[in-house]
């Protein structure tokens, strides 16, 4: 069992001021695999003071110095990547194939992308006699989730470092162990003392202290919409910048000219990856009414073939969901779908056969779903797909947009130009056409209650910059 009762503050591991701890549970076995300290507001104060002091010098480092630092981080991360993958699998249940293929490598992808942006980025521009200067935003507070833990840590920490910011990170208390390894990576790479600080804790205590702290000038939060609203309220009194990547209920529109077999199969795989615990999962599948019955047959065959099991298995299994709380929430929503009259095509309540221990959920597909049903409105965050019939393209688009969320969208069509036209009508921050995967160089974020601001790529990097206008300058730098 890994125990870490210290926080990384000002370049050192220091004892927590709080005496509270939390157990880290392996969701596949329900066994305790670790224990970490839970911080309090005073722990946050220490971390913020260190970050504020470090900002004075780190914000003045050159582009070349920051590039060199990121390259050292890249090397140190690669050395520990296998350990990070294993830890994530143990903490939140991602099967090892996924942890090795995506969960841990996402961190490297963000470092590489940020390096590419930083090397070509122009921090100054002269417009007439006014010089526009882009400067680091200041001390940042990061609150990250458990579902893609290393990804969400690195897509905030790395561009912030590249911009010249200092920071305090609160990772999810469900998955704190991979964050500890990342702190060790940053330390080994030579990140200056105070630039990066780690305080473990829960949202109501450490999260609230970070989002309300007067010396934190920007807070970046990833998590549920409900929690994101609270972060914004806590931040309001200090008028700090707030970026939020929140919930989703993404629509997957299968047009009448799409390959139905491929589209339905790909859609189900998109939902079940990571046990449905992705904010951009295509959880509402819209199919032409005349093909609805055929789509359900395909879905049943695909869903029934999914193997749910031990994340350490060498097979392409689907692992458990992250916690008992998450399991109970998903079970309640599946039952709600049944009670409201949706057709259970595959799965349902309870655990898969033969799995009596662990927070395993049956891969579940509902057919004949109406867009006003609870399962079509609320983010389930589990391996549950809703299939909704539509009469024509306009109705599909209208139903897709009829949601408080707007993170991602998906369009399947035999005609790419037609798919693009539909994509442009979706009120979402991202749209994937015909199975297109993620692009780490593209901005990631949502419309409406899916958040504000962007992560990834140049746009995500610029979230960590302030713009200063200096009037009365000459052509040469003075």
Beta strands, then each sheet from edge to edge (+ up, - down):
strand 1: 2-4
strand 2: 6-9
strand 3: 12-15
strand 4: 21-26
strand 5: 31-37
strand 6: 124-127
strand 7: 130-136
strand 8: 139-143
strand 9: 166-170
strand 10: 196-198
strand 11: 218-222
strand 12: 241-245
strand 13: 251-254
strand 14: 284-288
strand 15: 343-346
strand 16: 364-367
strand 17: 384-390
strand 18: 408-412
strand 19: 430-433
strand 20: 451-452
strand 21: 465-471
sheet 1: 1+ 5+ 4-
sheet 2: 2+ 3-
sheet 3: 6+ 7- 21+
sheet 4: 10+ 9+ 8+ 11+ 12+ 20-
sheet 5: 15+ 16- 17- 14- 13- 18- 19-
end
